[in-house]
Amino acid sequence: METLEYHEIILKKVSFDEELLKIELKKAVRNTICSKQPALLEWCGKELGAKYKELASSFMKGKNCAFNGSDS
């Protein structure tokens, strides 16, 4: 199972609790390689809604490689 897949499962399971979801979303961003971040954003938009897509995007801005195409 890929990291992104794993985090998608976790995020779905905790989506009932907004605070827990925010914590797990932050972990998902931290653990997702840069090249998979756009896929995580797309998934968040479809499965969790625009609010969480925007939140994930804000977490990615703090990550060194946000959308630059590298995997480090």
Secondary structure as UniProt FT lines:
FT   HELIX           3..14
FT   TURN            15..16
FT   HELIX           18..31
FT   HELIX           34..36
FT   HELIX           37..47
FT   HELIX           50..61
FT   TURN            64..67
//
